[in-house]
């Protein structure tokens, strides 16, 4: 028996997991297991079955069904169809004239880390970047999230049910992001999406090279790339030496090793086509996978390269020109990616966009149509539903309206692509977490609680 | 080569004279905003740069170009009431940033007309999105609570975009303004300056003259303010000095709506300001435009943040729809981008409606002008149909998935 255990451990070691060694500098733990140091305590709110009848359904996969019923039960989507049967005591909702979509997914936010209101003493509530070094793989966004940021609820009122909080783009390697459920809570752990993969934030171009202004490295794109490559070399060496028992734990390097093993997604803030191509070469050189380029203002120039490398482009609809590397931004970016069968995702970055993610998607769709591409609203909706779910590695749970998936759904007063439509209700894991017409189900952040400026005028 | 240059110069000299006779158009088969599909279609005759006729039975001579609106909605070209158009290209390229100056001491006399760049690539984008007019607001320096003199643009093609310089004096109030000074310092500085100007003779100095034109009602005093207390101070200032006030920002203006209406103070709002972005704007809410309008306050729209100038057209247009989804009347939302700014900024004689005699700033829309899936199909500015084009559209065409000549790199794509 003992022999078999040893053999199993030997195999695990070959597989890249560390053999047990209780003494010395070597950790007893598998490095990849050390990732989840702040385990999720999220528990769905208890709810009974709900059926929404006669609704127009956009499934998040590109499909549209008119006049259907959808049953949410035990936190999941139980059935979708015509005149479906519901168990006793099911809450019936009339969906006539209304639309239902999957809960929206925003893969690029700084919610809770750039908590509102912004102040002139920004240090007190800005925790987006650890601006002490351009290489900070050891830090994590989840250690800086204030659940009392009013932006969470604004995004919820816009239909966002899942989002990722990423470190900012000041650093070449900015640290780990985290995926969350948009449920009001008192701790970030209670919002953390169970078992969602972590993502490492990296950055190209103008932002990280501005360390040069502080007489620190890097000060150019050349320095950006050199420092990043050196970091991967250091991670490779660390991996070997750690296994050989020659090194003690190092938070940053073990994060990078986890990336090299494929346990962590890689999100790279990159605007220019040349920057993205250089990063793709770097990923090949060190054998890691880039999950997505974020902002990706020039993705439309290299759609085939992005498709061939299976990299998503996370883009705005129409932001451009605020800096040189954003000068070539065009509104057709998402549509051109779609036309090339590359993965497109629309993101917010700023909380004001988070509350109108569909409007951003609609603008990108309008631009694509104007350019002569044939795209339906249902297809464009994938940019904020199934595509981001796949990108985050949680597409088995969210991102589409399919039987068996989490009951994260948004009920709209009308066509979500119309500016006049409102989010009527939001369900997460089957529970109502937002209801525009019922004050009991409109959450209020602690920041905005008791603020006279929001009270009714006498 | 020299011969070619000669012809180019010659054509530049001749072209303007050939175009003296302004273009004439008859827009047919159009709908007015608010009309349902069954309402009779209307036509508009554009002649000599103005709207010569509007109605369901208009005729025009054969030499007038016909433009079929295909049942599309026509509106006046839009006006954004707070931009930096012509004064900004890239925020990170300081040589293209002219809406503020960190070191000048000009104060009220800072006049942004001298920095205008009619070749800014932002202008084509704005025009192509249906923006015909814009207010340009200075940010001023770090040394004065007076930001300086703003101006009005008329987004004609070519160099003549400046419509009205020195159209307003701008003051930055609130807690995030100049050097984060106490608000009392801001209000006292403005009051002292106005009192001095009242007592001063004419022709003392530039800044005093500008304040005197505010005191005489020639130009409005535009106050950037968000917090209720600052808006109340602005109202009091207007009463005490009998000057015309316009508020820009006004996130908490809904709390003071009746007082603003009573003093006839207009408010320029960003309808997307629904988050408590700063402590000055804790009371931000989506119903702000609707509440102000219902109380009788004249509202105009602008969009701030990243949209300010680079996306001054479409972003504002959809933000108006957003305000409608938060209770604002549809027609009122459209008027906040046309008729109201015309009145607020003193150009209602020429602009703001589709009435006969007005300057022909007209957009034909593919659908509801407040919807994101709608685009501007035909745009007339100052009576001329403008080319819908921009640097962005040319980049689009270079990298278009259906482009020709794919054997060569996009650089060969024209």
Interface residues (C-beta under 8 A of the other chain):
Chain A: X116 X117 X118 X119 X120 X150 X151 X154 X206 X300 X301 X303 X318 X319 X320 X321 X322 X323 X324 X327 X328 X329 X330 X331 X332 X336 X339 X340 X350 X351 X352 X355 X356 X359 X362 X363 X365 X366 X369 X370 X371 X372 X373 X417 X418 X419 X420 X421 X422 X447 X448 X451 X453 X454 X457
Chain B: X89 X90 X91 X92 X93 X121 X122 X175 X176 X180 X227 X228 X252 X254 X255 X272 X274 X275 X276 X277 X278 X279 X281 X282 X283 X285 X305 X306 X310 X311 X314 X315 X318 X321 X322 X324 X325 X370 X371 X372 X373 X374 X375 X392 X393 X395 X396 X399 X400 X401 X402 X410
